[in-house]
Amino acid sequence: MKDLFRGELVRFTLEEPEVRAKAEVRWQRDTEFNRLADSDPSQLSSEKKIKEWFEKQSEDGFNPERYSFSVRTLAEDRYIGFLGLWVNLIHSEAWVGLGIGEREFWSKGYGSDMMKLCQQYVFAELGLQRLSLGLHEYNPRALRSYEKCGFRLEGRTRKDIMREGSRTDTLWMGILRDEWLQMQQGENQ
Amino acid sequence: MFDIQTQLYEGQDIRFGPIDHEKDSEIESKWTHDSEFMRMMETAPARPMSAAMIRKQYEKLEKQVEESKNLYHFMIRAKTDDRLIGTASVQRIEWANGNGFLHLGIGGAEDRRKGYGTQALQMLLRFAFAELNLFRVSAIVPEYNETAMALLKKFGFIQEVCRRKALERDGRRWDLCVFGLLNDEWRDQAQV
């Protein structure tokens, strides 16, 4: 069986609340990062508050519809980002959100490697039928990465959000279990 | 043209009103026993609910309206006898981006196919675009809800997204369609 938590460039961990809060408090100052990752207005939160969120998450214990991973590089063992899953068990679907807070690791294949691990987790461990995500049209780097990972563009909500005085689209992508399985067979041959 | 005297909550045969906790909960409870209706309205599993459960939901809803400020909810009533015939809401509003989701349903079987949905959507759009000043609205529809799709298209909604096989029902997978309408598209064709 494959290692679920180890890719070619990164591995999935879950860092302690203190460690996660220290990193997040630094990453949140990068508004380009925030604007790529989210559509809500950027906001600054205290390290204490962020730590409390993460502590609450761990106190809540196992929730079969919510999964969080921290991401470390294999080469340097650097903690560079996160990946979260929101699962709907009734309809067998997961939504993924991910970010690389350390900018020097952008555009080098780390995101794609995270996504491949995520797909493996969703389809081979959680046994779900569908994985979904949304992204901003001004994030072509993410679009290319997700296409490379087998996601299909399923549409765009026109002029969905306002950035710097311009309306921009939100893009929606999805990959089905069968499509992922077929990709795996292709890679193993 | 629209003007400030336009009554937002008054339609031709229907009106928007607030929740009547006692009376409405009895009627909404009946609607939840109609699985076909619930499956058209919600992606959450259909289940019969008592009036007491519905009243709890009303309390939660009103708390959310008060605290989150991103939800507007209306009861749709017949003008003739004030009876409850449906619900309409603008949900998940992102104020910074001027967007939100519409949700609309005519609950009583005897009240369907009478044009109430059309009137309610017309009023809801006027509220979303001329009162909330949203830039755009979305509506999510399972592929098997043809009535809803026809209604949205009538008002100029465009299908923007097809989330393939995102819904599991009756032992098979169904697409979830997302429709969108922009404020200026609405304004171009809206009739008072």
Chai-1 contact restraints between the chains, C-beta under 6 A:
chainA,res_idxA,chainB,res_idxB,connection_type,confidence,min_distance_angstrom,max_distance_angstrom,comment,restraint_id
A,P41,B,A96,contact,1.0,0.0,6.0,A-B,restraint_1
A,I90,B,P45,contact,1.0,0.0,6.0,A-B,restraint_2
A,H91,B,L167,contact,1.0,0.0,6.0,A-B,restraint_3
A,H91,B,E168,contact,1.0,0.0,6.0,A-B,restraint_4
A,S92,B,E168,contact,1.0,0.0,6.0,A-B,restraint_5
A,E93,B,A166,contact,1.0,0.0,6.0,A-B,restraint_6
A,R130,B,A166,contact,1.0,0.0,6.0,A-B,restraint_7
A,E154,B,V161,contact,1.0,0.0,6.0,A-B,restraint_8
A,E154,B,C162,contact,1.0,0.0,6.0,A-B,restraint_9
A,E154,B,R163,contact,1.0,0.0,6.0,A-B,restraint_10
A,G155,B,E160,contact,1.0,0.0,6.0,A-B,restraint_11
A,G155,B,V161,contact,1.0,0.0,6.0,A-B,restraint_12
A,G155,B,C162,contact,1.0,0.0,6.0,A-B,restraint_13
A,T157,B,E160,contact,1.0,0.0,6.0,A-B,restraint_14
A,T157,B,G180,contact,1.0,0.0,6.0,A-B,restraint_15
A,R158,B,G180,contact,1.0,0.0,6.0,A-B,restraint_16
A,D160,B,N99,contact,1.0,0.0,6.0,A-B,restraint_17
A,I161,B,N97,contact,1.0,0.0,6.0,A-B,restraint_18
A,M162,B,N97,contact,1.0,0.0,6.0,A-B,restraint_19
A,W172,B,V161,contact,1.0,0.0,6.0,A-B,restraint_20
A,G174,B,R163,contact,1.0,0.0,6.0,A-B,restraint_21
A,G174,B,R164,contact,1.0,0.0,6.0,A-B,restraint_22
A,L176,B,K165,contact,1.0,0.0,6.0,A-B,restraint_23
